[in-house]
Amino acid sequence: MRAVSIIIRFVQLLTIWPVAIGISNAGSFFELLNGLAQGQPWDFAEFAKRLAAFSSPTGLGVALFVGLELILRQGRMTYARSLRFPEQPWLWKPMWAERRMGVTAISANWSVTVAGRVKAFRLSNHTAVASCLAMLGVYGFVILPVGLWMVSQQPAAFVYGFLGMLGVLLLALMRMTWLNRRWGRSELEILTLPGVIGGPFRGTVIIRESFPEGTTFRVTLKCIRQTSYRTEDADSVTETIWQDQKILLKSLPMDRPNAVAIPCYFAIPFSCEPTSLNTITFSPSPDSEQDKVVSIHWQLSVGMKDTLDVPQATFEVPVFRTESSSRSYKEDVAVDAPYLEPVDLNALLESIAFQREYTASGERLRFSFFRTRNFFLVLAFALAVSLGVWAIFYYVSMPLALFAGMIPGALALMSCWILWEWLTWKAEIEITADATTFTAGHIWSRRRYKFRRGKHVPLECHVEFHRENGSSYCVRLVPVQGPPCAIVRRLDGKQNAVAVRDWLVKQLGAK
């Protein structure tokens, strides 16, 4: 911490130089303003030059000094809390320990009450508003003056276009913050402090907004790993290594108007990684490699399920291993079962291209990606993109054609891969009076398993891949010998996967 403090103080000392330069040019700028007030002829080039010489270095130096000061104070508070609570890292972070909790794009207050009672995390718009004002200040006092000076020195169209585009982006960000203002006043009342690896995470998110009856919400808890490489070409990779999501239809009763309370409950596997200390403090973990730093942090987010413009409340939550961590901890399905959105099984089976056939010996269940309508849509898209790429190469010179055809070419190849996947993968379950036979996989790697009728068939739900707004699951067979075999794929969320698994278990158990 001392080394970081020395470096920050040294950089702050350097910021005095641009501030001094700006202040030294203040006299000539105000002299020009005084001359204009007394009727001196307007000279745009001179005005832009003196404004940039005064405003830009001063604004840049002040912004850097204030930002570094805030970072240093936060680091000092974190270090002090780590000395006070050496065995409780979830109390090290100032935003946690001092009744404030960090969130994505918004800040949060953490009200910790007596042991055994609820802890409340209150979001606020203060950080978002302060960030927008800071960016607006940098734009107005640093970027805009430099841009006006550049206009007086070279063709104005490019500079005005850049300034306009940057201004539009800033206005769009401020608009997004304004639209998200109600979600930015959300609260998280947490019952587990911290969330337990090999245990539960429980809480209630209170959103201060009224919703129509039947509104569904996505509640997601994810573990994010960020790997930073200390090489000449500094790089960072962010990936979701664990994620669970639930779709809730009903909410808890509220004693306040225009608000909804959304229960949150997740079982965190014992194999998950806890929040790493270098996401709380400045220093990396001691066992990290010299050229690589791995950071783990956990996020809880709540948003509406079926909307394109997705406002959401995102909380950064502490998750650690504690004395109550257990390898054998299992999810208690009764905790949030009354609030889960019911699954329409018939519509779900229709969406996954399911077919049932009855034969003389029994019945056959088929699952695939192939749907005639989707096949022709993807085929038409691939052909259209391919024709577009051909036209680019035919009518455009080669260097420009290579650049212009890169993105549509990638889309065409992706479409071809999707077609290949749809046509080559399938799963089939044949149920007879004596046995149940599973056959699944691609054409070149299909596997076959046979179980005696009445014997338990081990089916489980498993994550295929994580998406930004959820996870895709599959239902797979886990034989005693041999690798797992996916039977139903590309199911949206764990709830759908559990519904299909339970339906399959019922079908396989029917006589």
PyMOL commands that set and color helices and strands:
alter all, ss='L'
color gray80, all
select helices_A, chain A and resi 2-24+26-37+44-84+89-91+94-97+126-151+156-179+183-185+277-279+337-339+345-351+372-395+398-404+406-424+494-509
alter helices_A, ss='H'
color red, helices_A
select strands_A, chain A and resi 100-102+107-111+119-124+187-190+195-196+199-207+217-229+235-248+260-268+292-304+312-317+319-320+354-358+362-368+425-432+435-442+447-452+459-467+470-477+485-492
alter strands_A, ss='S'
color yellow, strands_A
deselect
rebuild
show_as cartoon
